[in-house]
Amino acid sequence: MDNVEEVIRHLDQVNIDKTKFHEMLSEAFERILPSGSTSRTLAMAGAAVSVPLALGYMYNHYVNSKKIKEKLTWEQLKSGANIISRVFSNYHVKYIFSLSETECDPIIECCSSLRIKVIKMKNINNALNAADGIYRATEQVGCIFVSTSQDLLALSNTTINFPLLVVGINELMDTDKGMMGSVVQSEHFPIWSLHSFKSCEFVKSITDIAPTLEKSLDRCMQSPFGPMYLEFSQEMIVPEGEIQKNNMMMNQSKWYFKRVWNDIQHSFTYPSSDTEVVFHHFQKDCVKAPKADQIREVLDLIYEAENPLLLLGDQCLTSGQYEDEVLRNDSLKLSIKLLGLPTYLTGFTKVLNDSSFQNVIHDNLEYALKHSDLIISCGIPTNILNDLLEHHQQHISDNLSKKRMVIVDTLMSNKGFSLFGHGLHRSFFESIKRSNYRVEPSTFLHHLGYMMPRNYNKFQSWIMDLKEKDSISSLIFDKKSKFKGEHLNSYLVLEALRDSLQNSQSRPIIVCDNGQFEECAQSMLADCVRAWIQLDHTCVRHNTNSAIGLAIASKLCNPSVDVWLLCDDRSISQCIPEFETLNRYHIPINIVVGNVEGSIGEMSSDDQVVMDKDSKKIPQIHHDHPKTAFHKIMVAYGGKSFSLSHNNAKREELEKSFADARERSSVSQRPILINCHIDKPVPSLIGGGAM
């Protein structure tokens, strides 16, 4: 526009007639493209098509482009660690788990100033579970810092099915290889493991840190989920002055020509002081509200079904239009009650449980999945739903042709259900007739509940059948708690824990591993907890996994809520390295160990088996196995502990022990371990399989 005005002013100065000038331009255009010619027709048609497309592209680019938050110069930032921490802060990352000792200290210092907490973990599997727990609780991407090729190799051989950003800190500036290059050259690294990462990038310049990190965080939250690897050199994150000082001290002890050769090879340079680094706002992918025809489709399926089943997941609590937690939970409770379908609450949705509900079921999920003909999954994250389906594949496969499935997920890809990173047989899942909706789960549930006819009693017999199974399970567990064995009765221990939790002021979060003791706990404690977080069955890493990482993440995200970790004597051995982590960061987690070492039913390779007259196997158990004093290990790390082993202990005494343990942990802000020597629980045909 400025050029046009300048030309007009110039024409005014030379006193050229403007009308005559326009006529000259029109004549020139007519000579180039004569009227009625094919070339002129094509040019006009091209302009008619290209101009709207260009305008639409410009509008779309303006709307969808990331908004700039701030621009800072290198003189203000001074280090790459400051850039990294600011990007994490802009993307609302609050917790990061580190496996490095000192390499990430500059980033940790910058993150602390921005209220981002970095937890140093001891075990790669526990760090992965902690990052997974952060995603489950907040739907924010999980982040891990690594600094050795061994940790990266372990990640490459691990199935990861949640959004994860792995940041590698390389000790030396090696743009040709880096840590990933050294891992690929390892003889223990299978080439197919490269596909476990969605992308692997090495940042070579400080000015590339912000755009590359922002791009990686955006891609992490795109389906299909999986890990992304981003590597920096240590020179990038350390302030420029410190690097120059260290290089000067190192060069003083080197030969002159060696120093010259190092200067020639050293290609890394810092930006000038006035170089600007641009930071953008986090732009979350907006999930649309459900449409009326989608609600009607699901209602028609409910009317046609005989035994429908509703499964609620954590996304119901993180999506929707209600920012107030009480208002959001009350609206979800009302929707569940209005809908009237038999409902299983999973994960953090246990907080919605109310004694007035008649359609919330706590136990016997296997039975419900086996006899249901319509399964509605609302707000269950993709990786959790995949794990659930694979774990109960045997029960779902019954009458597979008659089953229908409705999946409502906020992060589902447009292509449908994602099977990324899972062992679920594609042919099995594709044989189920399903409908996928990428809409807000909480809003979907609200509309579905409000449009459901009132006093619709078609499913009352189905609900009563499931509730009857719940009652039978309670009677069975109550009967089993009366038996006496060599050690504590496991069912009596869980009943005492349940009474203690019910008498507490607020309902706790329970995190558990996969085992018989934990399976019994699910059935007995599911109705008195705020959330039930269980380790994925399909994510057992190296067969030596524990859920202490999930417990740490749950406590970090809910500091005012009691967190209990239930595990057995096998999985607790993987928790021991993190006892130091719990005490260093004052994370008060209550750990209950169902220790069956040397108990009745716990057979080893040295157990003798004798055949009697009736050819029945009678195990001759030797009870001289050493019992690990896990409670003493916790005390050695600075925590608190109890040991319960008396087989004549009363229920009231056990309840008081659990209450005292919770009180001591809360006051001291230290973890506490309760080592319970129990008899091995025997699973029942009825009971078990709660979420």
N, C-alpha and C positions, 0 to 999 in steps of 0.2 A: 504494500500500500504506500509506503514511503517513496518507493521508486516511481510509482505512477504520479504522485503529487509533484515529485521533482521534475518529471517530464512535462507536466502541465505548466509548472512555473517557467520551465525553459521555453516552452512554446509562447508563453505570454511575453517573455523578454525579447524573443526574435520576431514578434508580431506576425506569427503565422496564423492564418484563419483555421480555427478548430474544426469547423464544419467541412472545409475542404480537406483537412487532414483525415477525418473519418471517411470521407468519400474515397480517398486514395487507399486507405486500408481495406475498405470493402471491395474495391476493384482488384487489389492484389489477391485477396482471398478468393474472389470469383475466378481469377485466372488459374490459381492453384487447384481449386476444387470447383469446377463449373457446376452450376445448378442442373439437376436432373441426371448427373453422371453417377455411375456405380460407386466410384470412390467416395463421393460426397455422401451418398446414402449409407455406405458402410461406416464412414466416419461419424455421422450423426447417430447411427445405431450403436456404435461402440461407445460414444459419449453418453448415450442414454442409459447404457448398462453399467459402464465403469464408474460414472460419477456417483450414483446411489451406493454402489458397492464400496467405493472409497470412503464415502461419508459414514456408511454403516460400520466399516472397519475402524475408522477413527473413533466413532462413538463407543464401540465395543472395547477398543483398546483403552479408552479413557475410563470407562466404568470398571473394567476388570483389572486394570493395572494397579499394582500395589502402591499405596499412598506413602509418600516419603514422611518419615517421622522427624528426622533430624539429620543435619550434616555437621560433622566434626572434623577438624583438621588433625593431621598427624601430631602436631605439636601439643594438642589437647589430649590425645589418646596415649601416645608414648610407647605403647606395646600392643602386640597382637592379642595378648590375653584380655586386655580391656575391650577389644573389638568382639571377641568371642563371647565374653560375659554379657555385653550389651545386647547382642543378637539373642542370646538365651532369655534375657529379661524381656525383650520385646515380644518373644513367642511364649511368654508366660510359663517358662520352664522353672519350676521351683526346687526340684530335687534332682541331683546327679550322683551317680555312684562311680567311684574311682577304684581302679585296681593298681594304680601306680603309687610309689612311695613318695618321691620328691619331684618327679618330672612335671607334674601338673600343679605344683604349688603356686606359680604365678597366676594361673587361671582360678585356683581356689580362693586366693586373696581378693581378686577382682570380683568373683561371684559373691563373696561374703559381704562386700560393700553394697551389693545390689540385692541383698537378702535372698540369695540363692544358696541353698545348703548342699554341700558336697560331702557325701559319706564315703569314707575309705573302707572298702570291703576286703575280705581276705580270700574269698573263694569266687571263681568266675560264675559258677552255677547259682550261688546265692545272690550275686549281683544281678544276674539275668532275671531271677524271680522277683527281686526288688523292683527292677525297672518295669516288669510286667504288672506288679502290684500298683505302681504309680499310674499306669495306663488304665487299669481296671477302676481305680478310685476316682480319677480326674479326667480321663480320656485325653490326657496330654502325652506327647511322645516320651518314651523312656530314653535316657541318655546314660552312656557308660564311657569312661575314660580308660584306655589301655596304653601300656608303654612297652610291652614285651611281645615278641613273636609267638611265645608259648600261649599267651592269652588269646591272641588273634587266631592261632591254629585251633584252639578249643572252640572258639565261636564259629569257625568255618565248618566244624564237624557237628554242629548243634542245630536242631530244628527250632526255629524262632518264628512264631506266628503272630506277633504283635508289632506295632510301630516302634522301631528301635534305631537310634543313631549311635553308632560306635565311633568315637573320636580317638584316633591314635596319635600319640606324641612320640615322634622319632627323635632319638638323641642327637643324631647327626643330620646335616642337610645333604640328602642323597636323592636327587630328583630322578635318577635312573631306576632306583630299586625301591627304597623305603622298606618299611616293615612288611607290607603285603608282598613285595617282591621276594624278600627272604623267606617268607612263608611258602610261597608258590614253589620255590626251588627246593623246599624240604622234601625228603623222601617219604615222609609220613603224610604228605598233603595230597589227597586225591583231587584230580582236576575238576571233578563234578562238584566239589565243595565251593567253587567260585560262584556257582549259581545260587547258593544260599544267600548271597548278598544281592540286593537290587542294583547297587552300583558301588564302585570303588573309585575314589578320587583322591589325588594328592595335590594339595594347595602349594603352589610354587612362589606366590607373591603375596605380600601383606595386603595389597589392595584387592586381592581376590578373596580374602577371608570372608568378609561380610556377604557378598552375593552368593558365594558357593555354599556357605553355611545356611543361609536363608533358603536357597533352592533345595538343599538336602532335607531340611526340616519340613518343607512343603511336600516333598515327594514321600516322606515317611508316612504321612497321614493319608496317602492315596492307596486305594485298594489295587492289587492284592498286597496285604501287609507283609513286612519282612524287614530285615536289618539293612542299613546303609552304612558304608564305611567312609570316613573322611580323615585324612592324615595331615598333620602339621609337623613342621620341624621345631625343635626346641628353641632355635634362634628366633623364630617368629613371635613366640609368646613371652620371651624375656625382654625387658626394657633395653633400648639401644645402648645406653651408657654402660650397663653391666656387661653386655656382650663385648663391647670394645675394650673394657677393662680386663676381662678374662683373656681375650685374645692377646692383649699386650703382655700380660704376665706369662702366657704360654710361649710367645715368640721370643721372650728374653732368654729362654733356655735352649733355643734352637740355633742351629748353624745358619749363617747369613743366606746362603743360596737356598736352603730349605724354606726359610721365611719367604723369600721371593717366589718360590714355586707354589707355596700355599696361597699367597696373595693372588697369583695368576689363576689358580684353580677355583678360588672362592668367588663364585659368581653372584652370591646373594647380596642384595643391596637394600637399604632402607629407603622409604620414600622421603621426599623433601618435606620440610616443616609445614608448608602451605598446601600439601596434598589433602583433598577432601575425601572422607569416607562417608558413604550414604547409608543410612539405616532406614528400613521400611517398617510400617505397621504390620502386625500379624493379621492376615485376612483369612478368617475361618470360612470353610465351605458351608454355605447356607443350605439347610435342609428344608425342603418345602413342606407345607402343611398337607395333610391328606385331602384328596378330592372326594366329592360326594359319591361318585360312581365306585371308587375304591371301597368306601365304607359299605355301600350296598352289596358289592361282590362278596365281602367277607360275611356280612349278615346273612346272605343267601346260603353260604356254606354252613353257617352255624345252624340255620333252620333245617337244612338237610341232614345234618350230623345226628348221630345217636349218642355218641360218647366223645364230646369235644374236650380239649385240654388246653389250658392257657399257661404259658411259661413266661414269667416276667424277668427282665434283666436290668443291669445297672444303667443302661442308656435312658431308661424311663426317669431316672433321677437327675441326669445331667442335661437333658433336652427339655424343650418346652418354653413357655412364656413366663413362668412364675420364677422369680428370683428369690422370693421368700421361701425358706425351707418348710416351714409349718404349713403355709398355704398350699405349696406344691404337694406335700405328702397327703394333706387332707383331700385334695381334689383327686389324687390317685386312689385313695381308699374308697372314696365315693364311686369312682368309676368301676372298681373291682366289685363293689357290692351291687351296683346297678346291673352290671353285666351278668352276674350270677353263674359264671362258668367255674368248674373246678380249677383252682389256680395253685400253681407252685411258684413260690418266691425264691429267687436265686440271688446269690451274692449280697450286695448292699440293699436290695429291695426287701430283705427281712425286716427292715425298719418299719415297713408298712403293715406288718402283722398286727392284728387287733383281735382281742378275745371275742368281740361281737361278730366276727366273720363266721359264716356258716359254710363258705365254699372254698376256704383256704386249706389245702392239704399239706401235711408236713412229711409224710413217709410213704414208702412203697411206690416209688416212681417207676420201678420196673413193671409192676402190675398195671399202672396207669398207661404207660406207653404201649404195653402189649395189647390192651383192650380198647384203646382209643382209635377213632377213625378220622379225627381232625385235630391236628397239633398246631396251635397258634403261638409262634415265638415272637414276643414283642420286646424289643430292646436288649436282647442278648447279643453281646459282641460276637463277631464271626468266629474268632478262635475258640471261644467258650462253647458256642453251639456246635462247632465241628467236634470238639472233644466230647460233648455230651452224646452226640449221635453215634460216634464211634464206640464209646464205652458201652452204650446200650443197644448196639447194633443187633445183637441176638434177639432182644425183645421187640425191637421195632420191625424186624423182618417178618414177624407173624402177620398174616393178612396184609402183606405189603401193597397189593394191588388195590385194596379198599381204603388205604390211608391217603389223606390229603394234608398238606402242610402250607401254612401261611407264615412268611418270614418278614418281619418289620425291623429294619436296621438303618441307623443313620449313616453308617459308613460303608454300606454295601455298594459294590461297583455296579455300573449300569448294565453290565453283562450278566448280572445275576449273582448267585451264591459263589463265593470264592473258596476254592479248595487248595489254596496256596499253602505249602509247607505241611500238609497233613497226609496221614496214611489212609484216610477214608477212601474206600473203593468207590470210584466215580460211577461205575455201573450200578452199585447199590443205591446211591443217593439219587441218581437220575431216574431210577425206576419209580420214585415217589412223585406223585403229582403235586406241584407246589406253585405258589404265587409269591413273587418277591415285590416288596414295596420299600422304596427308599424315601421314607417320610419320618417326621418326628414321632417317636414311639408314644410319648406321653399324650400328645395331641390326638394321635390315632386312637389311643385307649379312651380318651375323654369322649370323642365323637361316637365311638362304638358303644360305650356305656349309655350315653344319653339317647341313642336311637334304638336301643334294645327295648322291646315291649315290657311293660311292668308286669310283675307277677307271672313271668313266663316260667312255668314249673315243669317243663319237659325233661330237664336233666336232674330232677331231684333224686330219682332212684340211683342214678349214676354217682351223684355226690354222696349219697348215703352209703353206697357200696365202698367208696374210697375211705370215708370217715370210719366205717366199721373196721376196715383193715388197720387204720391208725389206732383204734381202741384195742384191738387184739394185740397189736405190737406192744402197746403200753403194758397190758396185762402180762405178756410174756416176759418183758424186761423186769417188771416188778417181781415176778416169780423167780427169775434167775438171780436177782439180787439177794435172795434168802439163802442161797447155797454157800457152803463154807469149804474152802480148799486149803492148800498149803500156805498161800499168800492172800493178799487182799482180793476180794471179789471185784472184778472190773466193773460190773453193772452197779454194785453198791457205790463204788468210787464216782461213777458218772451221775448217779442219783444225788449224791451229796454235793457234787459240783453244780448240778441243776438247781438244787435248793439254795445254794449260796448265791448263784447268779440271779435267781428270782427275788432274793431279799436285798440285792444291791439297788442303789438309787437309779441307775441307768443301765440299760441293756448293753452288753459288751459286744465286741467283734471277736469272732472265733476263727482262727486260721488252723487248718489241719492238713496232714499228709494223707497218703493213701495206704490204708492198712485196716486190719480187722478191728483194732481198738478205735480207730477214727470212724469206721463205718458204724459201729454201735453208738458212738457219740453223736453222729448226725441224727440218728433216729430219736435219741433221748433229749437232746439239747436244742433242736431246731426251732422250738416254739418260744424260746426265752432269750433270743439273741438279736442284736441289731443288724448284724451281717454275718454271713457264713462264707468264708473264702477258702476254697480248696485248690490244691495243686492240680494242674491239668494232668489227666491220665496219659495224654499223648505227648507230653513235654518232659518226660522223665529223661534227664540228661545223664548219660553214662551209667544209668541204673543206680546212681548214688545221689539221689536228689533229696532236698528238704525244703520245707515251706517257711523257713525262718526269714528269707528275703521278703516274702509276701507279708509276714508279720511286721517287719520293720517298715515297709511301705505303708501298711495300714495305720500304724501308730504315728508315722510322720504326717499323714494326711488327716488324721483324727486325733490330735494330741489330748483332747479332753475325754476320750472314751477309753475304757479298759480294753486291752487286747490280750487274748489268751491263745497260746500256741499249743495244740495237741499233737503229740508225736509218740512213736514207739522207740524202743532201744536201738533200732537199726537206723532210723532217720536222724535221731538226735546226734549220732556220731558226726554227721555232716554239718550240724549246727555249732559244734564246739569251736571252730575257728572264728565264728562271729560273736562268741561270748565277749571277746575283747572289744568288738565294735559296739555292742550294746552298752557296755560300761563306759567306754570312752565318750560316747555322745549322749549318755544318760537317757537311754530309751527303755522305759519301764515296761517290759513285756512279761507276762505271767506264763511260764512254760510248764506244762503238765506232761510228764513222761510216763507212758504206760509200759513199764519195764517188765518184760516176761522172761528175762534171763533166768534159766534154771527152774522155770515153773512147770506145772503139770501141762503136758501137751506140747511143750517146746522140745522137739527131738533134734538131736545132732547126728553126725555121721558115726559117733561112737556108741549111740544108744543100741542096746541089744533087743532083738525082737524074738519072742518065743512063741511056738505054736502049741495050743492046748488040744484037748480031745476034739473039740468042735471046729478045729482049724480056724479059730479066731485069733487075730493078732493082738497080743497084749504087750504094750511097750513097757520095758523095765527101765524106768528113767533114773539116771544118776543125778542127784541134786547137789553135786559138789562142784558145779560150774562156778567160776568166779563171777561175782556181781559187780558191774561197773558202778562206781560211786559218782554218778553224774553230778550230784548235788555238791560234792566236794570240789569238782572241777569248776563249777560256777563260782564258788566262794574264792577259789584261787585267782580268778580273774577280777574279783572285786564285787561280785553280786551277792544276792541272798539266796537261801535254799532251805528246803524242808525234805525230810525223808519219811515216807509212810510205808510200813511193811507189816504191821501187826494184823494177823488174820482175824482177830477177835475185836477189831476196832468197830465202834458203833457209828451209825450214820451221822448222828449229831456231832461226834468228835471229828469226823472227816470234814463235815460242813464248816465247823469252827476253824479247822486248819486252813481250808481254802480262803475263808474270810480274812484270817490273820495274814495270810500270804499276800492277798490283794492290798490290804492296808499297809503292810510294810513296803511293798513295792511302790505304792503311790506316795508315801511319805518320803522315802529315801531317793526316789527317782532312779532306782536301779532295777535291773531285771531280777526276777526270782524264779528258781527252778524247784519244782515239786517232784521228787523221784518216787513214784508209786510202784512198789513191787507187787505185781498183780498176777493172777492166774490168766492164762491165755483165753480170751473170750471165744465162745463157739457161736458162729453165725446161725441165724434162724432162717427158715423158709419164708416166714412172714416177718417183716421188719427189716429195715435197711434200705439203702438206695435213696435216702432223702437228699435234697439238693444242698 
